[in-house]
Amino acid sequence: MVGAGLSGAVIGRHLAMLGHKVTVVDARGHVAGNCHTERDPATGVMVHVYGPHIFHTDDAEVWDYVNRFQTFMPYKNRVKTISRGEVFSLPVNLHTINQFFRATMGPAEAKAFIESKADTSITDPQTFEEQALRFVGRDLYEAFFKGYTQKQWGVSPTELPASILKRLPVRFNYDDNYFFHKFQGMPRDGYTDMVEKILDHDGITVQLNTRFDRAQAGEWDHVFYSGPLDGYYGYDRGRLGYRTLDFERFTHQGDYQGTAVMNYGEVAVPWTRITEHKHFSPWETHEGSVLYREFSRLCGPEDIPYYPIRLTAEQSLLRDYVARAETETGVTFVGRLGTYRYLDMDVTIREALDCARRFEATLATGERMPAFTVKA
Ligand SMILES: Cc1cc2nc3c(=O)[nH]c(=O)nc-3n(C[C@H](O)[C@H](O)[C@H](O)COP(=O)(O)OP(=O)(O)OC[C@H]3O[C@@H](n4cnc5c(N)ncnc54)[C@H](O)[C@@H]3O)c2cc1C
């Protein structure tokens, strides 16, 4: 199992429960991959080291699974944003609309109003900007979508595909819960504690600070690889594009911003958001506070890859690596890096469970375990 993130831990646990001997290696000095949390020794705040993670899912099996290893505390993600010198509620909802237009509209009235603002001359939106203008019109687009998207992706929204904005990003009620999912929460003792418990099995050996190299693949009956697909081949045909994040950490005595996530929609402010980590554990009390100012930029060779870009150029390179990987035997590429996709934690766990069951089935039938159990 290459990688001790959720993918490696969940597959490893499943196979260990079946009686297999599993070795999990990770190049980092901790388990849990990008979900890693640790307590700041000075303030006691649980810090989401690689950026904030909120668990949300409609998948009852996945929800039951994580609850076996951790007590989940109620948590709703309520995001605020600063735009034109005011604080607004996100996702854009009736409160945002009424505040922005200095109005007191009800749902039906607001819906008709936003429809009247939408640019109906755009019949076949091709770009993110056209799609947003088609949905919400110029005023809301410029205040809430344009600057943030440009900072997040590092290119103008006129160069991004319309597909990024799949549906109307506006609610005509006062629901400010960021996620729609039925089950939402935060692990009481953090994600790293949860992953340590998933990995706590007699059949599993964890080796941290251990980098896996493709040359070692033959030493194992089967390798599940949750590292970067292009990295498996030493990036010899080029690098799949990613965005990375820089976190400027700072501390504060007391409450800095009164909420967990404050977005900054304007291009003039270089960071995309400030996250205040103690508010991700609202059941705890801490006098001190730990905050991250978040900056997004293109990922370089030494940076941590966060968000796959997946535009046209990356798609063709990806197809190349996938075709090559499909000729491998004895290795399966899994997780967000192995399949070069953005995956929420619940999807990662779902795919890991399915992958482990597929492996179990191939052992029973003698069929070959494929290089991918999902489409990369
Ligand atoms: C900024 C950010 C915020 C997010 N917020 C949320 C959220 O709020 N809610 C949500 O559901 N999801 C969120 N996610 C997604 C979540 O991080 C992923 O679903 C999850 O981390 C995927 O787990 P994984 O095991 O596939 O990959 P990872 O967590 O990346 O684990 C892969 C591991 O493999 C190791 N590795 C790689 N190559 C090698 C090698 N050659 N040898 C040894 N080890 C290696 C790495 O060190 C790493 O620890 C967020 C992601 C990002 C980037």
The ligand as a Gaussian input file, in Angstrom:
#p B3LYP/6-31G(d) Opt

LIG

0 1
 C       -7.080000      21.876000       0.211000
 C       -7.967000      20.664000       0.215000
 C       -9.096000      20.673000       0.988000
 C       -9.912000      19.544000       1.024000
 N      -11.043000      19.611000       1.769000
 C      -11.874000      18.562000       1.786000
 C      -13.104000      18.621000       2.524000
 O      -13.414000      19.633000       3.166000
 N      -13.897000      17.527000       2.504000
 C      -13.592000      16.392000       1.799000
 O      -14.368000      15.434000       1.819000
 N      -12.430000      16.301000       1.105000
 C      -11.574000      17.355000       1.080000
 N      -10.404000      17.271000       0.369000
 C      -10.044000      16.001000      -0.309000
 C       -9.201000      15.049000       0.548000
 O       -7.973000      15.660000       0.889000
 C       -8.963000      13.751000      -0.252000
 O      -10.196000      13.131000      -0.481000
 C       -8.061000      12.719000       0.430000
 O       -6.903000      13.296000       0.943000
 C       -7.678000      11.636000      -0.557000
 O       -6.931000      10.627000       0.099000
 P       -5.850000       9.779000      -0.688000
 O       -5.404000       8.704000       0.245000
 O       -6.338000       9.383000      -2.018000
 O       -4.647000      10.810000      -0.976000
 P       -3.645000      11.565000      -0.009000
 O       -4.315000      12.028000       1.212000
 O       -2.954000      12.580000      -0.843000
 O       -2.586000      10.439000       0.413000
 C       -1.580000       9.974000      -0.466000
 C       -0.353000       9.668000       0.356000
 O        0.590000       8.989000      -0.459000
 C        1.880000       9.379000      -0.071000
 N        2.778000       9.120000      -1.199000
 C        2.708000       9.613000      -2.462000
 N        3.695000       9.106000      -3.234000
 C        4.411000       8.280000      -2.447000
 C        5.572000       7.453000      -2.668000
 N        6.172000       7.348000      -3.871000
 N        6.041000       6.725000      -1.638000
 C        5.455000       6.787000      -0.409000
 N        4.363000       7.546000      -0.153000
 C        3.853000       8.268000      -1.146000
 C        1.736000      10.850000       0.260000
 O        2.769000      11.260000       1.146000
 C        0.356000      10.899000       0.909000
 O        0.439000      10.832000       2.317000
 C       -9.587000      18.394000       0.276000
 C       -8.440000      18.386000      -0.510000
 C       -7.647000      19.524000      -0.577000
 C       -6.462000      19.512000      -1.475000

